[in-house]
Amino acid sequence: MTGPITAGVDGTDESLAALAWAAREAVRRDTALRVVHAWRFEPDTAPEVADRDAQQEWVRDAVERAVATATERYPGLSVTTDVVEGHPVETLVAAAADAELLVLGSRGHGPVVGFLLGSVGQQVIAEATRPVVLVRAGDKASSEVAGHEIVVGQQGEPEDSAPTLRFAFETAAARGASVRVVRAWTLPPVFAYSPGSLRLLDEAGGLEPFERKALADAVRPWRERYPDVHVVEHVEIGSAGQVLLSVAGRAQLMVVGRRAHRTAVGARIGSVAHGVLHHADCPVAVVPHD
């Protein structure tokens, strides 16, 4: 059963843009929209509603107004709203578990207590078991037009990137968009070569042909599953983050994979996802590996 598109809102311009993005995506995928706001009692945030029940009602009203503004153009869209008192990371990670994907604003601080900020947003991305899409305040529906691609990064073996490519192709099919699959490569040190890798490189005809074949092998099953989706296979020397950002200007959505790294202070996302999230102007989907 397909889960809802879930949007986390906190009153910021960024989260309102994320809500609008989520509503459009729910319509495209013919699924429900769930809107979640995590709140904690903060007497100093709104002194005029310092009572807990009054502040909860104030928050609920603000969220309902935001939902109405974002969804009034989609009268047939099924929408549910949950205002949950609790820790924002735990609330949003739990919401993501039941969702097709979770959509958040990327940064900012607004009048309803901005929880989707900085380390909180990154922690949600690191711990969520479903794709998380980050949307900036300036995002507009007009960016989702013909000619703007779904750009997705591919690394490693085909099975490593299967969840990321699946998400990119599903999204492209729903939008009638093309997919640009990007594989970046760098020159490894000489001592990194094993006899087996040298043999494979020799059979492929060199490093770049080897990378092109690896990309083609990873993309092949998705071409077959989505024959109507136009695909561009993009192989370029450089770091993965730099190569992805070099083509971000043509993207309506950037899709990257994620392996969470556990540290003493909690889970952290990898450097490629982190760099793309900070520097790409378009929405970015971060897809956890299976």
C-alpha positions in Angstrom: 0.0 0.0 0.0 1.3 3.4 -1.0 1.8 5.8 2.0 1.0 9.5 1.9 3.3 12.3 0.9 4.1 13.8 4.3 5.2 17.4 4.8 6.7 18.8 8.0 5.7 22.4 8.6 7.0 24.9 11.2 5.8 28.3 10.0 8.9 29.2 8.0 8.8 30.3 4.4 10.9 27.3 3.6 8.4 24.8 5.2 5.5 26.5 3.4 7.3 26.0 0.1 7.9 22.4 1.1 4.1 22.0 1.8 3.3 23.4 -1.6 5.8 21.0 -3.2 4.4 18.1 -1.3 0.8 19.0 -2.4 1.8 19.1 -6.0 3.6 15.8 -5.7 0.7 14.1 -3.9 -1.6 15.2 -6.8 0.9 13.8 -9.4 1.2 10.5 -7.6 -2.5 10.3 -6.8 -2.0 9.8 -3.1 -2.9 11.5 0.1 -1.1 14.4 1.8 -0.3 14.3 5.5 0.9 17.5 7.2 2.8 17.2 10.5 3.9 19.9 12.9 6.0 18.9 16.0 5.7 21.4 18.8 6.9 21.9 22.4 5.4 24.2 24.9 7.4 27.5 24.7 5.9 30.2 27.0 8.4 32.8 25.7 7.6 32.2 22.1 4.2 33.8 22.2 3.6 35.5 25.6 0.0 36.3 24.6 -0.8 32.5 24.6 1.4 31.3 27.4 -1.1 28.7 28.6 -0.3 25.3 27.1 -3.8 24.6 25.8 -4.0 28.1 24.3 -0.6 27.7 22.6 -1.5 24.3 21.2 -4.7 25.9 19.7 -2.7 28.8 18.4 -0.2 26.4 16.7 -3.0 24.3 15.3 -4.8 27.3 13.8 -1.6 28.5 12.2 -0.9 25.1 10.7 -4.5 24.8 9.4 -4.2 28.2 7.7 -1.0 27.2 6.0 -2.6 23.9 4.8 -5.6 25.8 3.4 -3.4 28.2 1.5 -1.3 25.4 0.0 -4.1 23.1 -0.9 -7.0 25.3 -2.0 -6.2 24.8 -5.6 -6.5 21.0 -5.2 -10.1 20.4 -4.0 -9.9 16.7 -4.6 -6.7 16.1 -2.6 -7.1 14.1 0.6 -5.3 16.0 3.5 -4.8 15.1 7.1 -3.1 17.3 9.7 -1.3 16.2 12.8 -0.1 18.7 15.5 2.1 16.6 17.8 3.6 17.7 21.0 7.0 16.1 21.2 10.6 16.1 20.1 10.8 17.2 16.5 13.4 14.7 15.3 11.5 11.7 16.8 8.2 13.0 15.5 9.3 13.6 12.0 11.3 10.3 11.8 8.2 8.4 12.9 6.1 10.3 10.4 8.5 9.4 7.6 8.3 5.7 8.4 4.7 5.6 7.3 5.1 7.9 4.3 6.0 7.5 0.7 8.4 10.4 1.3 8.9 13.2 3.8 9.2 16.8 2.6 10.8 19.5 4.7 11.9 23.1 4.4 15.7 23.4 4.2 16.3 26.3 6.6 14.8 29.4 8.2 13.0 30.3 11.4 9.3 31.4 11.5 6.6 32.4 13.9 5.3 28.9 14.8 8.6 27.8 16.4 11.0 26.7 13.7 12.1 23.1 14.3 13.1 22.1 10.8 16.4 23.9 11.0 20.1 23.0 10.7 21.1 20.0 12.8 17.4 19.0 13.4 16.8 18.7 9.7 20.0 16.9 9.1 19.3 14.5 11.9 15.9 13.6 10.4 17.6 12.9 7.1 20.2 10.7 8.7 17.7 8.7 10.6 14.7 8.5 8.3 14.1 5.1 6.6 12.2 6.8 3.7 13.3 9.4 1.2 13.4 13.0 2.5 13.0 16.0 0.2 14.4 19.4 1.2 12.8 22.5 -0.4 14.0 26.1 -0.3 11.8 29.1 0.2 12.2 30.3 -3.4 10.9 27.0 -5.0 8.1 27.5 -7.5 5.9 25.2 -9.5 7.2 26.8 -12.7 10.5 25.1 -12.1 8.9 21.7 -12.8 8.7 22.2 -16.5 9.7 20.4 -19.6 13.5 20.7 -20.2 14.3 20.6 -16.5 15.6 17.2 -15.5 15.6 14.9 -12.6 19.3 14.7 -11.8 20.5 11.6 -9.8 23.9 10.5 -8.6 25.0 7.0 -9.2 28.0 5.4 -7.4 29.3 1.9 -6.7 27.7 -1.3 -7.9 24.2 -1.4 -9.4 22.6 -2.8 -6.2 24.2 0.1 -4.2 22.4 2.8 -6.2 19.1 0.9 -6.9 17.0 2.8 -4.3 18.2 6.1 -5.5 17.6 5.3 -9.2 14.2 3.8 -8.4 13.1 7.0 -6.8 14.5 9.2 -9.6 12.8 7.1 -12.3 9.5 6.9 -10.4 9.5 10.7 -10.0 10.4 11.3 -13.6 7.6 9.0 -14.8 5.1 10.9 -12.7 6.2 14.2 -14.0 6.9 13.3 -17.6 10.5 14.5 -17.1 13.8 13.2 -18.3 16.5 11.7 -16.0 20.2 12.6 -16.0 22.2 9.9 -14.3 25.5 11.2 -13.1 28.6 9.1 -12.3 31.7 11.0 -11.1 35.1 9.3 -11.0 38.6 10.2 -9.9 42.0 8.9 -10.6 42.9 6.4 -7.8 46.4 6.1 -6.6 48.5 3.5 -8.3 48.7 1.3 -5.2 44.9 1.0 -5.2 44.9 -1.2 -8.3 44.6 -5.0 -7.7 45.4 -7.6 -10.4 41.6 -8.1 -10.8 40.8 -4.4 -11.2 43.7 -4.0 -13.7 42.2 -6.9 -15.8 38.8 -5.3 -15.7 40.2 -1.9 -16.7 42.1 -3.5 -19.6 39.0 -5.3 -20.8 37.0 -2.0 -20.7 39.7 -0.1 -22.6 40.7 2.3 -19.8 39.3 4.2 -16.8 36.6 6.3 -18.5 35.2 3.5 -20.6 35.1 1.4 -17.5 33.1 4.1 -15.6 30.7 4.5 -18.6 30.1 0.7 -18.7 29.5 0.6 -14.9 26.9 3.4 -15.3 25.2 1.7 -18.2 25.0 -1.5 -16.3 23.4 0.3 -13.3 20.9 2.2 -15.4 19.9 -0.7 -17.7 17.1 -2.3 -15.6 15.5 1.1 -15.0 15.5 2.0 -18.7 13.7 -1.3 -19.2 11.2 -0.7 -16.4 10.5 2.9 -17.6 10.9 2.9 -21.4 9.1 6.2 -21.8 11.5 8.1 -19.6 14.3 9.8 -21.6 17.7 9.1 -20.0 21.0 10.9 -20.3 24.0 9.0 -18.9 26.6 11.5 -17.7 30.1 10.4 -16.8 32.6 13.1 -15.7 35.9 13.2 -13.8 35.8 15.0 -10.5 34.4 14.6 -7.0 30.7 13.5 -6.9 29.5 16.6 -5.1 31.2 19.0 -7.5 30.0 17.1 -10.6 26.4 17.0 -9.4 26.4 20.7 -8.5 27.8 21.5 -12.0 24.6 20.2 -13.6 22.2 21.4 -10.8 21.2 24.4 -12.9 19.3 22.2 -15.3 17.6 20.2 -12.5 14.0 20.5 -11.2 15.0 17.9 -8.6 18.3 16.5 -7.4 18.4 12.9 -6.0 21.3 11.6 -4.0 21.8 8.5 -1.9 22.6 8.4 1.8 24.5 6.2 4.1 24.2 7.5 7.7 27.4 7.6 9.7 27.1 7.0 13.4 29.2 9.3 15.6 29.4 10.0 19.4 26.9 12.9 18.9 24.5 10.9 16.6 24.0 10.0 13.0 25.5 12.2 10.3 24.8 12.2 6.5 27.7 11.8 4.1 29.7 14.6 2.5 28.1 14.3 -1.0 24.5 14.7 0.4 25.6 17.4 2.8 27.3 19.4 0.0 24.4 19.1 -2.4 21.9 20.1 0.3 23.8 23.2 1.1 24.6 24.4 -2.4 21.9 23.3 -4.8 19.1 25.8 -5.4 16.6 23.1 -6.5 14.8 20.7 -4.2 17.0 17.8 -3.1 15.8 14.2 -2.4 18.0 12.2 -0.1 17.3 8.5 -0.4 18.5 6.0 2.2 20.1 2.8 1.0 18.1 -0.4 1.6 
